[in-house]
Each structure stands twice: as C-alpha cells, then as structure tokens.
C-alpha cells in the first residue's frame, strides 16, 4: 500500500516563496474551500507534478512557475510503501528531480526519462493515467473513464488488475520472435550454402580424379612462378637495406650542422644588437649638441669622430650579417637535405617491412602448394579435400539441427504470443473480474440512488438499462447522472486495486464534484459512501462551504493575500 504523508510546494502557481504544506494522512475527511483563484486545486497539480512531472490541469511548465518570483519552484511529496519511506522532489528554475529512499538520495546516473520509469514502475507501480483514475476525480480538464477510448479504458483496467506485465511479455516475445525468424532465414541461407559447398567439393574431388596430371602441372607452375617472384623480392629487400646503410652514413654530420645553425642564429642576434646600438649612438650624436644627462656641450670634433667610428662599425656589422646570411642559407640547405634523407630512410623501412611480409606469405603459400602436390602424388585424391568434404557435411548436420531447434522455438513463441495477446490470458483474467466490477459499480450507483443496471463487457463498452429495460449510453445522461457513474467507477477501481494490491493507497482527492453535478440527494448519498471508507484520507475541493463544512472532520481554507495563495490558519 502507498501511504501518502504530505505534499508541500513554494513558488508554484500562485504560491509565494514560503512553503505551503498539506498533511495527507492526518484526518479521514478534509474539505478544501476558498474563493475562485484562491489556489484550492493547486494541491492536485502539486501532487501530480511531483510524482509524474506534469500537473493535473492543462498547465504548461512555464506557467507552473510563480509569475511574481519567477524562479525556485519546488514541489515535494513524501510517502511510504511498507517499511520504506520515499520523498520525491521536483524543481523548475533550476530544474530538479530527486528521489530519496529512507532519506538517502537514489542513484541519478540514469537520464530523466529512465529515472521517471524507475519511480513509476519499480516504486509506485502506477502511471499518471491510473493515478488520475483511482486517486483523483476532478472536473475541468480531467477525462473520466467513460470518456476514454476503448483502448485506453483497457489499459487503465490492466494497470489496476496488475496484468500489464503480460503486455510487456508480449512485446518481448514479439521482439524474440522477430529474432527467431531472422535466425531461421539465416539458417536456411546457411543450409543452402553448405549444400552448395558440398556439391562443389564433390565435383572438385571428381575432377581431381580425372585431371590429376593437369592439376600437378598447374601447381608446379605456381611454385615456379612463386620462386621467381621470391628471388625478385629478396633482391629488392637487399637493395633497400644497402640503400639505407648508405643513407645512414650520409647523416653522420647532421648533429654538427644543427649545432652550427643554432650558433649562427645566436651570432646573428648578437651582431644585430651591436648594429642597433651603433645606429642609436649615431642618431644620438646627430640629434644632440648637449649631453641630456649632465647638460654639458659636446665637442664638435668629438661628435664627428664618434659618428664616423660608429658608421664604420655599422658598415662592418652589415657586411658581417651578409656573410652570416650566406652561411646560414648553406646550413639550411644541408638540413633540408638531411630531412629528405631521413624521410627516404623511413619510406624504405616501410617497404622493407612490406617486402619481408610478402616474402613470408609467398614462402608459406609455396609450402602449402608443395604439401598438396605431395598428397596428390601419393593418392588420386588429396586428404585435405576429403577432410574438407567431411567438414562441410558435418556443418550441414549442425545447421539442420539448428534449423529444427529454431522452428520449435518459433512454435513455442507463437503459441505464447497467442496466449499473451489481448484475446488471450489477459481477457480470461478480465472476464473473471468483470462480474465483480459490474456488481460493485451497480452497488455504488444504488447507494447514490441511481437505479440503473450498468454493465461493462470485455471490450469495456457499456450497456445501461433502466428498470423498464430501456437502453442508454453514458452520453445520454445528465451531468449529475454522469458524475454518479464516474464516482461509482472510481470507487470500483479503488476496491479492485485493493483486492489486487496494485494501486492501493490511502489517498482520495475529489475536485468540485459537489459544486455542479450532484444534487442534494446525490451529495448526501455520496457522503454516506465516504463515511464507510476505512483507512483512507479523503480530500474534497468545493465552493459549498456552508452546506458541507459540518460533514467533514477538518477544513482547509485557501485565500489569496497580496497576490499569493495561503492556507488560512
């Protein structure tokens, strides 16, 4: 049994930054009241959003965030199943989805979709649709059972009866059957292939008997051609190795050349610095008559001599740079040559490896041919050919056995699928429960003073007859009568769920069912049904405070203060 303890939320819809918390297991019956827009139905949206990631009403994700604070939306729900306590936390801006078991955060390595599957399938054992059919009955956007399509009606009942596992098994069997059929096609192909190989090998052996000399001559020619090719490749291998030894000797001066290049670079940098200092001194004496530091006048003869000396020094340094450039170019040419030699050696090493491998393959092939020649010379038929034929026949037997096993698996899988389809075992189980369902539905309808004979068939199509045997459909009734049927179905599904322990929970929430569709008599009779429920916590949302307040154990009043919803204290 799923026992819900509380649900709390903040910055959710019209609720502000302070948590609103509703204890779900405190009282057997609770009336939720308030003006339109006060936030009464927020508890339904919060509960559905926390468990399934979507609200009860048709509200987009962006609309769930409080429009004033516009962030930090958080909804929490706590429930227990047996000895295990769970808490689910969801948030928007920032997004959050956390599941706690006994106050320990569960592994979040799975993506959000898989994490939701864990919550629905492994913990709750129900999805959004079954939850809103068994736990919540609302007005507005809620689609009652009788307004669902036949396929969806069946899915709801299967979930309540806890037989959806058969649908899962059917899907798995469908996939398995597809694999079996693919394997059968592959086995048929392998069978045909083996038969073809056997025929070819038998013809080959026959040809060998008839054409022994011709075969020997052909194989000897192959050996001779391979020997000639081996000689060529060994010669190529020797030439490549000799070339690489010669090239290696050509690389002996590479280190010295690289070091010389580095030294030339250092010398070039030093000469450039000296030339730059000389040019700066020339510019200084050309532009200054007085010393900028001591402010003394610079002698003209001294200045001229200094300029001439520095000009001479600059010219000599320029000449030196030119010679240095020529020497550097020569060194670079040598380095390019060394790189070319190194590349050539690497290319040759690749050719050496490839040639070695090809020599080994040719030698191996020649050995094989020679062995075949020896066998042919000993006998009219090579033993390897006989062995090959026997191997093919053995493989054919294996394929035949495999085909037989696959066809057996196919028969079993098809039979199992027939049982697991909607018309199989699920229908048998549903037929067993249909009389109970119909009996309960009519019991609850009678309790609400709605005297008709309501029957669901195995396709979940309704037949409704009056006392006078007039036939009706769900659509032909008034809204109040439809509501009585919806309530009867709700209580029936809860009773069946308890029997099966599939969607058994303490919580029942009803949204505005008294406000428009039930008359005074229907309301009184429905309240009598509520009072018969045991170990359940019923919440009813309504505008009829005056008429209903004294009929519930407790009352929660929602009100809006300064644009934020609160529970009045």
JOZI-V415963 format. One record per helix or strand of 2 or more residues. SS is the DSSP state (h for helix, s for strand). FROM is the first residue (numbers start at 0). LEN is the number of residues. Records with the same first field share a line. If there is no record, write none. Layout:
SS->FROM-LEN + FROM-LEN
This chain:
s->1-9 + 19-4 + 28-6 + 72-9 + 83-9 + 95-6 + 103-2 + 135-2 + 452-4 + 461-4 + 470-2 + 506-5 + 536-5 + 553-8 + 563-4
h->41-11 + 60-4 + 111-13 + 127-7 + 144-3 + 149-11 + 163-47 + 211-39 + 253-34 + 299-79 + 382-38 + 424-23 + 473-3 + 478-22 + 519-13 + 544-7
